[in-house]
Amino acid sequence: MAKNSHSIEASEEAGVRFLHFGSEWVQGAMRIARPYALELEYTREMMGCLLLRADSDWPKKILQVGMGAASLTKFWHRYFPNTLQTIVEINPSVVAMAYQSFKLPRDEVRIDIQIADGVAWMKEAQDNARFGALGTEAFYRDCRARLSKRGLLVLNLFGRAHGYRSQIDNLRVAFDNRVLALPPVDGGNAIAFAAVGEAITVDSQGLRIEADRVYKATGLKLMPTIARIEQVAMTAASDDTLSGKNQSGRRTSRKVR
């Protein structure tokens, strides 16, 4: 396992506690008065996966690589009591900080925390991962191999970083182009979804129905995410028209194939 040389720190401002890995860059956040809420925009965007699978019992299992401030972990734990989570985190100090400062529930049987290298854990090998291996085609194929037919891979990428486009290209190759990559949110994070079995359907009415269901169950507002999903779908539809793939003139739902 690679040695972690960076420090793990927490700061507070205006009622929000932030996680840092040895720099001013924010790695996670929690509003102290609402520890189970998703404070950062990109974490709310990741919950767009709930719009793409119209099933109140979905997901049954979650595998997460990297814990951060445990925002997603706590959200799933609070609002999805039948969901089992496995969290793979390379640095035990991150887990300790999540318990100490970010209200991660202790001794919870629905949360299985594995201290391991995420890339090596995915391919069930013992070798250390090189820097950047999380964005390779090989890693995405390992992720694909662990998904069920209705499963989704949800990625948090930095859309303004060098190498972002190659990560998306690798993802498309690994998932046979069944990818929905959203434009970055204000902080620069870009969320992507990839499917291996059941296609991702982008249907405006269906998305709004699911968003209303999620809001009633969790209080989470996903309309901004719907706007970005529809933006991607319209761009894809325009590209198809320009290339001669859609000459019917009819508006239909879109699927990621």
C-alpha positions in Angstrom: 0.0 0.0 0.0 1.3 3.4 -1.0 2.4 5.7 1.9 0.2 8.7 2.5 2.4 11.7 3.1 -0.2 14.5 3.2 -1.8 15.7 6.4 -5.5 15.4 7.1 -7.0 18.6 8.4 -10.4 20.1 9.2 -11.4 23.8 9.2 -14.6 25.6 9.9 -16.3 28.7 8.4 -19.9 30.0 8.7 -21.2 26.8 10.2 -19.6 24.5 7.7 -16.7 22.1 8.5 -14.3 21.3 5.7 -11.9 18.5 5.0 -8.4 19.2 3.6 -5.6 16.9 2.5 -2.6 19.1 3.3 -3.7 22.1 1.2 -6.5 24.6 0.9 -8.4 22.4 -1.6 -11.7 21.2 -0.1 -12.0 17.4 -0.1 -15.4 17.3 1.6 -17.7 19.4 3.7 -20.5 19.1 6.3 -22.9 21.7 7.6 -22.6 21.2 11.3 -26.3 21.8 12.0 -27.3 19.2 9.3 -24.6 16.5 9.2 -26.6 14.2 6.9 -27.2 16.8 4.2 -25.1 17.0 1.1 -23.4 20.3 1.5 -21.2 20.4 -1.7 -22.9 20.7 -5.1 -21.0 17.9 -6.7 -22.2 15.4 -4.0 -25.8 16.4 -4.8 -25.1 15.9 -8.5 -23.8 12.4 -7.8 -27.3 11.6 -6.5 -28.5 12.0 -10.0 -28.1 8.2 -10.3 -31.4 8.0 -8.4 -33.1 9.7 -11.3 -31.8 7.1 -13.7 -33.2 4.0 -11.9 -36.9 4.3 -11.2 -37.0 2.0 -8.2 -37.4 3.1 -4.5 -35.4 0.0 -3.5 -32.5 0.9 -5.6 -29.6 0.6 -4.9 -29.3 -2.5 -2.8 -25.5 -2.4 -2.6 -23.0 0.4 -2.9 -19.2 0.2 -3.4 -17.4 3.5 -2.9 -13.7 4.1 -3.5 -12.5 7.0 -1.3 -14.4 8.2 1.8 -13.6 11.9 1.9 -15.7 13.5 4.6 -18.2 10.6 4.4 -21.0 12.9 3.0 -22.3 10.3 0.6 -21.9 7.5 3.1 -24.0 9.3 5.7 -26.6 10.3 3.1 -27.1 6.7 2.0 -27.1 5.5 5.6 -29.7 8.0 6.7 -32.2 7.7 3.8 -31.7 4.2 2.4 -31.9 1.9 5.4 -32.0 -1.3 3.2 -28.8 -0.4 1.4 -25.5 -2.0 2.2 -22.3 0.0 1.7 -18.7 -1.0 1.2 -16.2 1.8 1.4 -12.6 1.3 0.2 -10.3 4.0 1.6 -6.5 3.8 1.4 -5.8 6.1 4.3 -7.0 5.1 7.8 -6.5 8.7 9.0 -9.3 9.7 6.6 -11.6 7.2 8.3 -10.5 8.4 11.8 -11.2 12.0 10.8 -14.7 11.0 9.5 -15.5 9.5 12.8 -14.0 12.3 14.9 -15.1 15.4 13.0 -17.7 14.5 10.4 -20.2 12.4 12.4 -19.7 9.1 10.5 -21.8 6.5 12.5 -19.7 4.1 14.5 -20.3 0.3 14.7 -22.8 0.3 11.9 -23.3 -3.1 10.3 -24.6 -1.5 7.1 -21.3 0.2 6.5 -18.3 -2.0 5.8 -15.0 0.0 5.7 -12.0 -1.6 4.0 -8.6 0.0 4.4 -7.1 -0.7 1.0 -5.8 0.7 -2.3 -9.0 1.1 -4.4 -7.4 0.1 -7.7 -5.8 -3.0 -6.2 -9.0 -3.9 -4.3 -11.0 -3.7 -7.5 -8.8 -6.1 -9.4 -8.2 -8.2 -6.3 -4.4 -7.9 -6.5 -1.9 -7.0 -4.0 0.3 -4.6 -6.0 0.3 -0.9 -5.4 -1.6 1.4 -7.8 0.4 4.1 -9.6 -0.7 7.7 -9.5 -3.6 8.3 -11.8 -4.7 4.7 -12.1 -8.2 5.5 -11.1 -8.8 7.1 -14.5 -7.5 4.3 -16.7 -9.5 2.0 -19.0 -8.3 -1.0 -17.0 -9.7 0.4 -13.7 -13.0 1.2 -15.4 -13.2 -2.3 -16.8 -12.6 -3.6 -13.3 -15.5 -1.4 -12.0 -17.7 -2.7 -14.8 -17.0 -6.3 -13.8 -18.4 -5.6 -10.4 -21.7 -4.0 -11.5 -25.0 -5.8 -11.6 -27.3 -5.5 -14.7 -29.0 -2.5 -13.1 -25.9 -1.1 -11.6 -24.4 2.3 -12.4 -20.8 3.6 -12.0 -20.9 7.1 -10.7 -17.7 9.1 -11.1 -16.6 12.5 -9.6 -14.0 14.0 -12.0 -12.4 17.4 -12.1 -13.7 18.8 -15.4 -11.1 21.5 -15.7 -8.1 19.3 -15.1 -5.6 18.2 -17.7 -6.5 14.6 -18.6 -10.3 14.9 -18.0 -11.1 14.2 -21.6 -8.9 11.1 -21.7 -10.6 9.8 -18.6 -14.0 10.2 -20.3 -12.6 8.5 -23.4 -11.3 5.6 -21.3 -14.7 5.3 -19.6 -16.5 5.2 -23.0 -14.3 2.5 -24.3 -14.7 0.4 -21.1 -18.5 0.8 -21.1 -19.1 0.5 -24.8 -20.1 4.2 -24.9 -22.9 3.7 -22.4 -21.9 6.9 -20.6 -23.6 10.0 -19.5 -21.0 12.7 -18.8 -22.4 15.9 -17.3 -20.9 19.4 -17.7 -19.0 20.7 -14.6 -20.7 22.3 -11.7 -19.5 25.7 -10.5 -16.7 24.2 -8.4 -15.3 22.4 -11.5 -16.3 18.9 -10.5 -17.9 16.9 -13.3 -20.1 13.8 -12.7 -20.3 10.9 -15.1 -22.6 7.9 -15.1 -21.9 4.6 -16.8 -24.1 1.5 -17.3 -23.3 -2.1 -18.1 -26.7 -3.7 -18.4 -29.9 -1.7 -18.4 -29.5 1.4 -20.5 -29.6 4.9 -19.1 -32.8 6.5 -20.4 -33.1 10.3 -20.5 -36.8 11.1 -20.4 -37.7 14.6 -19.2 -41.1 13.6 -17.7 -39.7 10.5 -16.0 -36.7 12.4 -14.6 -39.1 14.9 -13.0 -41.2 12.2 -11.5 -38.2 10.6 -9.9 -36.9 14.0 -8.7 -40.2 14.6 -6.9 -40.0 11.1 -5.3 -36.4 11.7 -4.2 -37.3 15.2 -2.8 -40.2 13.8 -0.8 -38.0 11.0 0.7 -34.8 13.0 1.4 -35.4 16.7 0.9 -32.8 16.7 -1.9 -33.5 19.0 -4.9 -32.2 17.5 -8.1 -33.7 19.9 -10.7 -30.3 21.5 -11.4 -29.0 18.0 -12.3 -32.0 17.4 -14.5 -31.1 20.6 -16.4 -27.6 19.4 -17.0 -28.8 15.9 -18.1 -31.2 17.4 -20.6 -28.4 19.7 -21.8 -26.3 16.7 -22.6 -29.2 14.9 -24.2 -30.1 17.8 -26.5 -26.4 18.1 -27.6 -26.4 14.4 -28.4 -29.7 14.8 -30.3 -28.3 17.7 -32.3 -25.1 15.8 -33.1 -27.3 12.9 -34.4 -29.3 15.2 -36.6 -26.1 16.8 -38.0 -24.7 13.4 -38.8 -27.9 12.2 -40.4 -28.8 9.7 -37.7 -32.2 11.2 -36.8 -34.3 12.4 -39.7 -37.8 11.7 -38.3 -38.2 15.1 -36.6 -39.8 13.4 -33.6 -38.8 14.1 -30.0 -38.0 10.8 -28.2 -36.4 9.8 -25.0 -32.6 9.2 -25.3 -30.8 6.1 -24.2 -27.1 5.5 -23.5 -26.3 2.4 -25.5 
